[in-house]
Amino acid sequence: MSQNADTMRRGLDAINAFMRGELSSEAYAEGLDPQIEMLWRDRQTYPDFPQHLRGLPEFIAFCEQYRDGWIHLVQEPLELIEAPGDRIVALVRQSGRGRQSGVPIVIHFFELCTIRDGKMRKIEYFRHRADALKAAGLEA
């Protein structure tokens, strides 16, 4: 497994621990580049947040609010694909249950992650594999 794949797996382990309340916001932030960016490429996904988050304060605020809406939320990598430029594409399965509604969810999405100095620098979300691969510079 590559160093970027290891970083990706550690990042998913950290978000899962954070979502369970086992990791503080400060401890979670240690694995993130201070200039981290998160963006949704397909459409406005969360109306209370901008489509493009920049920096640790915005990123952590989003994660804290997201955590408050779910219980038993877990993200697991189903596939990792190396990409040029210290990037990796991941097919992620996310499952959980709405905190207020109790409704279970299972969704799949693609992440294109840019790694800098062993930390997550940018996370881009896609619904479709072909879009993620194209953004990564790989053929679908």
Phi, psi and omega in degrees: 000140182283166177298320178294321177295320176299317179297318179298314179296319177298321178297318178291322175299320181293315180296323178295317178295319177299315181295330177279353182083013181268354182224128180288165176300319181295316179293321178297319182296338181298333180270007184243143174294139180302335180260025183308145175234145175225130177214150179256120187275337189272314182190172178294115185263319183238105187296338181275358181229152176295158178295337184229112178264142181227128175088159183301316182302314179294317182297311182294320178300318177297312183298321178295316179294320179299315179301322182295340182269353188226156167233152179056034180281128182223135172246130178230135179282126177263334180204139175235131182234120178293141179226160179296157173074039180056042179237158178216140176258133180233134166270122185241136172256124178243131177226156179175192181220135178300131183298317181273319186276332186077003183285128178282149175229151167217118179229158176236140178207169179247140174241136169250112184250134174256129183253133175228124179051042176075013180231153176293125180253324181210137177233120179244133183255140180223149174274329189245137180306311183302321179293318179295315180295319179297315179297332180277354181085020179248150177282143180285000000 
